[in-house]
Amino acid sequence: MNLSFLKSIDGIILKEDVNLSDYTTFNIGGNCPCVITCSSIKGLEPCIHFLRQSEIPFLLIGEGSNLLISDQGFKSVVVRFISKEPDIKMDRFKITASACTNLDDVALCAARNGLKGLNFVSGIPGTVGGAICGNAGAFGQQISDKLFYIKLLGLNGKKRIVEKDTLEFEYRNSNILKNNDIILSATFNLSFEDPSLLLAERTKILKERKEKHPDYKKTPCAGSFFKNIELDGMRKASGALLDQAGARKMSVGGASVFEKHANIIIKKTDQCTAKDVFDLSLEMARAVKKNFNIELKREVRFVGKFD
């Protein structure tokens, strides 16, 4: 696999024979042949073009906040599209962000500038691109609610603007990954609100998240592990079912359920493996099935081989 060409592209960092535990918020996973980090659209486009022309398979990720990488690693190239510096533009009530921009940075920018509609994603880890692919959400809202359109890089190498109605958004899902499209940027259509009110609301949301969710930088995790469920025409939190099924007391090896949230698995010890997390998730799902006859579906994406 000759990737030397990529080293000549500005804004690209290429590392070979890499441990993937360094590139997810779970801090778990085996090795892969190469990780390519792109911090701008200008660097991403030629990188993707080269890989596709060379027929080199790759996995595109952002911050790795919704992933569990197998202990056996991943045999393909991993492309990270992420930037420490926000790439955000505003035009009246519209805000456009590069897909590599941190989601919380967009929420903060919107609040500071009196643009209402994205406060609910405050504190959610990950990039804009990843959030849109998985239709991230909280507090009964989802990111597609305020999405106007996205700019995509298609399998044919051409860029196009796509409005949200064609993306088949549903709860924690879209058709973007299925179509092998890559999000370059997203534009949101918002409304005006007093910045002081929005910032106060944001502070409240961040406080609530801090009280219920672990800080993944100190306590590695991937956020909510299972999707919420539809029950009697209403959406019910999987965390509540898991709580009633006794999940908070569960642990396997170095993995355990977070003491403040029954739908979050944490890396409790440095010896924690992806198999520990996998086995614990099965135990949690079995408990809900046994107690409520309900099948839970994972929200966290598994990458690599799991028994």
N, C-alpha and C positions, 0 to 999 in steps of 0.2 A: 504494500500500500504506500504509494509515493505521494506525500502531501506537501512536498517542499514548496510548491507554487503558492500555497496559502500563506506561507511565512512572509511573502512579499506584499501582502495586502495590509494597508493601514488599518489600525483599529482591531487587529486580530491577534489573539494570544493562543499559541498552539502548544499543547503538552502531550507527550506520548507516554503510554503505559501508566495510566493514572488510576488512583483509587477513587471511586465515585462517592465514597462516604463524605468527601470534602465538598461535594456539590449538591447536597440535598439538606433540607432542614432536619431530617431524621438522623443525619450523620451516620448512615449505615449503608453498606454495599461493597461489592467486590470491585475488581478492576475492569477497565475497558482499554482498547488499543490507543485511543486518542480523545482528548477533549479540546474542542475549538471554542474559544470565547470570543463572541462578536459584541461590540459595545455600541454599534450604530448600524442603521439601515445601509449606509454606504459600504460598510464592511461585510454585512450579512449577504447582500445580493450576489456578489461575485463568489463568495464562499459556497452558497447553495448551488449556484450555477455550475461550479467546478465539480462538486460532489455528484450532482445529478448527471452531468456529462460523462463523468468517469465511472458512473454506475457504482458508486460507493454508498452503501446503505448508511443511514444516520438517524439518530434520534434528536429531535429539537426539544430543548427544555428552556425554562427561564431560571427562576431561583431554586427550582426543585422543591417547592413547598408542598406539593401534593403527590409525592412519589415515594415508593418503596423499592429500592434497588436490591435485587437478589444478591445473596452472599457469593454466588458464583460469577457475579458481574454481568457484563453485557459485551457481546462480541463486535458490535458495530461502533462507529464513530459517534460521539455525543457532541452536538452543537449547542452551546449556551448563548442565548440572546438576552443579554442583561447589561445594564449600565448603572454605574453609581451616580451619574449625573442625569437628572430629569431632562427629558426632551419634550417640552410642552409648549403649545402655542394656543392663544386665545383669539377669538373673533366674536365680539359681542357676547351672546349667550352660548356660544359653542366653544368647546375645548378639545384640542387634538393632541394626542400623546403617542409617542413611539411605543411599539409593543414591548420594547426592552425596558421601559420606564417602570419604576417601582409603583405599584398600585396605590399605596398610601401617599406617595408624593403627589399623585394626581388629585386625590381627595383633599389634601392639605391646600394645594394650589387653588382648587375650586372654592374652598371655604374662605380663604383669604381674599379672594376676588369677588365674593358675593354671588357665587354661582351655586345654586341649590340643586341637589339631586344625586350627589355621590358620597355624601357623608357616611352612609351606611357601610361603605367599604373601608372606612378608617380603621387602621390597625391590622387589616387582613394582609398576611405576607404574600409575596409573589409579584409577578409582573403583569402589566396590562394584557399582554398577549395570552398568558396562561389563564388569567381570570376570565377572558372572553371565551376561550375554547371550552372551559368548564362551566361557563355561565355562573360565576361565583356570586355569592349573595349572603345576606344576613338580615335579621329583623324583618323577615317577610318580603324583602326586596331582592332583586337580582340585577346584575350589571347590564343585562340586555334591555332593561326597562328604559334606560336613558341613552342607549346607544343609537346614534344616527346612522353612521355607516363605518365600514372598515376598508382599509386598503390591503389587498391581498397579493401575494406572489404565487402565481399558479404553477402547476406541474410543468406547463409549457414554457415557463420562464417569463411570462408576460404579467404585468401588473394590472390590476383592475379595481375599481371601486364597487363595493357590494353593500347594498342596504340590508338592514337587519332582517327584514321579512323573508329573505331567501336563505337564511342561515339555520332555519329549523331549530330555533332555541326552545329548549324545554328545561325542566328542573335539572340543574347541574350538567347540562349537555348541549351540544350543538353539532352541526355536520362538518365543522371545519377540519378536524383531524381525519375524519372518514374520507374527505375529498383530497387529502394531502396538500391542502393549501397552507400557506404560511402568512400569518398576520404581520404586516409591516407597521401599521398605525391604526388608531381608532379615533373617531370623532363622536363626541357626546353632545346632545342637545339639552341644555339646562335652562333654568329660570333664575330670576334675580331674587336675592334675599339679603338682608342686612348681614354683612360679614361678621359682626360681633355676635349675632344670634347663631350663625353657622358654626363659628369657632367654639362657642359655648356648648353647642350640641355635640360637636366633635370631641371636646374634652370629656363630656359625659359618656359618650360611646367608648372612648379609649379606656376610661376608668372601669366601665362594665366589663370590657374584654379582659382587662388585667385581673379582675376579680375572679373570672371564670376560666380563662385560658392560660396555659403556661407560656412563658417567654421562650420561644423556640431557640433563641441564641444561648440560653442557659439550660433549658430543659428540652432537648431535641425531640421533635414530634412532627407530624404532618397535618395537624389540625383535626377537624372532625373526620373520623374514619369511615363512618357509614352515612349514606344519604338518609334524610328524613323520609318518612313514608306517608302514603295517602291512605287514610283510614276513614271510612264512612263519609267520603267526599271532602274530608279535611286533611290538611297536612299535620302530622304529629311528629314531634322531635324524637329521633331514635335514641337520643341520650336519656329521655325519660323512661323509655322501655328498658334500656340497658340498666338504668339505675334500679328499677323495680326487679330486674332479673338478677341483681347482685353483682353487676360487672365491676363496680368500684373496688371490690376486694380481690379481683382477679390479677394474676401475673403468671408469666411463663419465662423462665430464664431471667434474662436482663431486661425484659419488657414488662411493663405494668400499666394498668389503667390509671389515668390521672385522677387524683383524689377529689378534685373539684368539678370534674366533668366526665361522666361515664362513657362518652363517645370519643374520647381522645386517648390514644395509646402513646406512652412516652418511653424514651430510651432511658431506663432507670440506672443502668450501670454501663461502664465502658465495654463490658463483655457482651452486651446485647447484640444479637444477630438479627438479620432479616427473618430468619426462620422462627425466632422467638416471637417477633411481631406477627408473622403469618399465623403461627399456631394459636397465639392469644386471640387474634381476630376470629378464628374459627370457633374457639371456645365461647367468645362473646355472642356470636351469631347463633350458636347452638342453644345458648341459654334463652335467648329471645324466642327462638323457634319452639322450644319446650314449653315456655310459660305463656306465650301468646299466639302460637301457631302463625308467626309472621316471619317471612324471609327478608333479612336485611341485605341491602346491596351496598357494595363498597363505593365510597367516594374517592378514596386514595387509589391512585393508579399503580399497578404492579409492573415492574420492568425486569425482564430476565426470567430465569427458570425457577419455579417454586414447586415443591412436591405436593 
